């Protein structure tokens, strides 16, 4: 295998691993734009492997750079000395791929910017109708997941406030029980593919 083919192989492996590492958080954004919330949790099972995928991506891209930067004999590139290498064989292309991989790996940290603001309008309700409940949720792995849950919950009538945390694996929802109820909120959360495992009134 020529050095260029080896470089391409490691470049591709690094890019695919970077994409796979963040696929669990890319899917909720895809679900938002596709209007199909049920696919949001499709790849949440990948989350435990994320550190290993990131590590593999870093190693693969680092080795691709090593192959690209190490001195080569003129004939090693498989081209004539005066032949200009293709863009896909250049250092600039490898740099673009490396930057793109970093952006993809960091996606979970900024994925929430793709979701619309979820603040609710201030409404006047009977104090006796206001309830708060905590929903324990399995499957959330990043801010994108929590934003998808809040997005679906806030579609319901009577939601006054909603907060979700993937770290605490929960959502806390304040609602007007004359307009909605725990069953409807649970159904909205479950529609994302993440599952409510426990509910508790606060």
WODA-V347495 format. One record per residue. PHI is phi in whole degrees, -180 to 180 (none if undefined). PSI is psi in radians with two decimals (* if undefined). NEAR is the number of other C-alpha atoms within 8 Angstrom. Layout:
PHI:PSI:NEAR
PHI:PSI:NEAR
This chain:
none:2.29:4
-72:2.74:8
-56:-0.65:10
-67:-0.70:10
-66:-0.67:8
-64:-0.74:11
-60:-0.81:13
-61:-0.69:10
-63:-0.81:8
-72:-0.58:12
-62:-0.82:13
-63:-0.75:8
-62:-0.72:11
-65:-0.71:15
-69:-0.79:13
-63:-0.71:9
-66:-0.69:12
-63:-0.75:15
-66:-0.77:11
-63:-0.62:11
-62:-0.52:15
-110:0.13:14
-61:-0.59:10
-64:-0.45:16
-103:-0.27:16
-76:-0.62:12
-60:-0.73:13
-59:-0.61:15
-70:-0.72:14
-60:-0.72:9
-61:-0.69:13
-61:-0.87:11
-72:-0.51:7
-82:-0.25:6
72:0.43:6
-127:1.52:9
-65:-0.40:13
-64:-0.33:9
-91:-0.03:11
-57:-0.67:17
-97:0.20:15
-54:-0.74:9
-110:0.38:10
-64:-0.37:11
-67:-0.27:8
-76:-0.37:11
-50:-0.77:10
-61:-0.44:6
-90:-0.07:8
-54:-0.84:11
-60:-0.64:8
-71:-0.68:7
-66:-0.70:12
-63:-0.79:12
-60:-0.75:8
-65:-0.70:10
-62:-0.77:14
-63:-0.80:9
-64:-0.77:9
-63:-0.78:12
-70:-0.63:14
-63:-0.70:8
-70:-0.60:10
-62:-0.71:13
-67:-0.67:10
-60:-0.81:8
-65:-0.62:11
-72:-0.62:10
-92:-0.34:6
-69:2.53:6
-59:2.42:4
-128:2.59:6
-68:2.66:6
-55:-0.62:8
-83:-0.16:8
-67:-0.44:9
-80:-0.14:10
74:0.41:6
-140:2.89:9
-71:2.73:7
-60:-0.59:6
-94:0.06:4
-85:2.18:6
-76:2.26:4
-65:2.65:7
-65:2.76:6
-59:-0.68:7
-69:-0.15:6
-107:0.08:10
-94:2.85:9
-66:-0.57:7
-63:-0.72:7
-64:-0.76:10
-63:-0.64:12
-64:-0.75:8
-60:-0.79:8
-63:-0.71:10
-64:-0.78:10
-63:-0.76:8
-61:-0.71:8
-62:-0.72:12
-64:-0.75:9
-61:-0.74:8
-68:-0.76:10
-61:-0.64:12
-82:-0.05:9
-51:-0.75:11
-57:-0.44:12
-82:-0.29:8
-129:0.15:8
-61:-0.46:13
-66:-0.31:9
-67:-0.30:6
-82:-0.21:6
-94:2.51:11
-66:2.74:6
-61:2.40:4
-109:0.18:7
-63:2.40:5
-91:2.61:8
-66:2.50:5
-70:2.16:5
-126:2.74:5
-100:2.15:4
-133:2.77:7
-64:2.25:6
-58:-0.59:5
-69:-0.28:4
-92:-0.15:9
-82:2.22:11
-132:2.68:10
-125:2.49:10
-142:2.57:12
-106:2.29:12
-114:2.01:14
-78:2.30:11
-130:2.34:13
-103:2.55:9
106:-0.28:10
-75:2.39:12
-129:-0.19:11
-161:-3.12:10
-62:-0.58:14
-61:-0.67:13
-65:-0.80:14
-66:-0.66:12
-67:-0.63:11
-65:-0.72:15
-62:-0.84:12
-63:-0.68:12
-60:-0.77:11
-72:-0.72:12
-63:-0.72:12
-73:-0.09:11
-74:-0.36:6
-75:2.57:9
-70:2.47:7
90:0.07:10
-81:2.15:14
-95:-0.67:12
-160:2.50:9
-142:2.40:12
-133:2.51:8
-138:2.63:12
-141:2.15:10
-75:-0.47:12
-68:-0.71:5
-89:-0.09:5
54:0.83:12
-152:2.99:11
-137:2.41:12
-115:2.11:11
-123:2.27:13
-106:2.29:12
-147:2.84:13
-92:1.93:14
-74:-0.02:10
-87:-0.18:7
-118:-0.43:7
-150:3.08:13
-150:3.07:10
-62:-0.67:7
-62:-0.74:6
-68:-0.69:8
-67:-0.75:11
-60:-0.76:10
-62:-0.71:8
-64:-0.75:11
-66:-0.80:14
-64:-0.43:10
-66:-0.33:9
-79:-0.27:14
103:-0.37:12
-79:2.63:13
-119:2.33:9
-76:2.17:12
-105:-0.34:8
-160:2.53:7
-130:2.42:9
-144:2.21:7
-71:2.48:7
-108:*:6
